[in-house]
Amino acid sequence: MVDPLDALHAAIHAGDPAAARVVLADHSDLKSAALDRPLPHGSFGGTAMLLAAQRGHLEIVDLLLGAGADLNVRSQWWAGGFGVLDEAPPAIAGALIERGARVTAHAAARLGLIDRLRAIVAADPQAVHERGGDGQTPLHFASTIEIADYLLAHGADIDAIDVDHESTAAQRMLGHVVDGDYPRSRRDIARFLVSRGCRTDLLMAAALGDRALAERHLDADPAVVRMTVSERWFPKRDPRAGGTIYIWTLGANRSAHRIARDAGHDDVLALLMARSPADLQFAVACELGDEALAASLSVSHPDLARALGDEDRRRLADAAQDGNIGAVRLMLRAGWPVDARGQHGGTALHWAAFHGSVAMAREILAYRPPLDALCADYEGTPLQWALYGSIHGVHRGSDHAATVEALVDAGAPVPHDPGDVSDAVRDVLHRYNRRG
């Protein structure tokens, strides 16, 4: 029997007010106490009301209000709960406020409501330090330079870190704009915070295209040219934390070189390459798909691939995790160890298998990788990652069935009881088992 909260979750996810109305009518026991609990299979302790607001479904918000749900319920997230105005599209924020949504300092900062923010801080000066969703301060939510300036003028800590991602406001402002969504890129505000003396790093300089700032970091410590979005450079203080926000704003495993290239800051990229030793230039050339530079370095430094350090060896697995098939192809051709390990101790083949990238898997299989290699964290083989990925790792263009077939054809043993897998993968395994 379907849990009514699961059915409601599905209706909200689909943006289907009619289906939500049926669920609420058929389950009169779904009153405020039940509706205000986190959805059983929702994200980050969010409720039905929060999901409806987040997706901009105002009609469903009204249905939930009519059923007794609390508009001001917050998510039950260990690092700090979110309210409806923290994530709802700005287009419906006014309607939510009319219905009674409480405007906090965080919401006012996010929505650009400077007059409301002034009133909140006038009534409680400590509001500039208050922790909200993810343990962020209002400065983390600032959507305009005017609001950031106001918060700093009233005592906000420019380098306060949030709880879940242990990142500063400036670090949270480096993501890319998503059309139709609340902008996650606030690089103009980040530049303002840099001008006001916030804590910086080389990746921030690369993202902002600040060549002078990049030079200062490289002059202070030449080794930071190897900085990447990884726990090596951004270790977690709390094991529960989700890792640096750069994983989401800039991309896991990204180097400063790639961040500068992706942002179109060619002058910063040129500086970074000039300050990089040959082995790092070689790795970056492969990562960026610069075949000419990779070939040139292979000729001038024929032993580069054999002399790679652990940090550069793992770039092959990182490129596979990132879905960068061009980089994987170049690295393998240049002599990268095919069994190099990345996150979770997975090889490049593990990641190609998890993503269902049959083209990448075939590229890697041509170099005879160990098919029985076990990852460190889950003790799974590449084939087992493919089976798991067929349910949990589906990406655009993925083909787990063909990937499983490629692995089996290469010699991976066929499991008789694969567990929870997609129907297409199950059909492939059934076909091979019948042959056996």
Secondary structure, DSSP 8 states (H G I E B T S, - for coil): ---HHHHHHHHHHHT-HHHHHHHHHH-TT-SHHHHTS--TT-STT--HHHHHHHTT-HHHHHHHHHTT--TT-----TT----HHHHS-HHHHHHHHHTT----HHHHHHHT-HHHHHHHHHH-GGGGG---GGG--HHHH--SHHHHHHHHHTT--TT---SSS---HHHHTBS---TTS---B-HHHHHHHHHTT----HHHHHHHT-HHHHHHHHHH-GGGGG-BSSTTTS--SSTTS---THIIIIITT-BHHHHHHHTT-HHHHHHHHHTS-HHHHHHHHHHTT-HHHHHHHHHHSTTTGGG--HHHHTHHHHHHHTT-HHHHHHHHHHT--TT-B-GGG-BHHHHHHHHT-HHHHHHHHTT---TT---TTT---HHHHHHHHHHH---TT--HHHHHHHHHHTT----S---S--HHHHHHHHHHHHH-
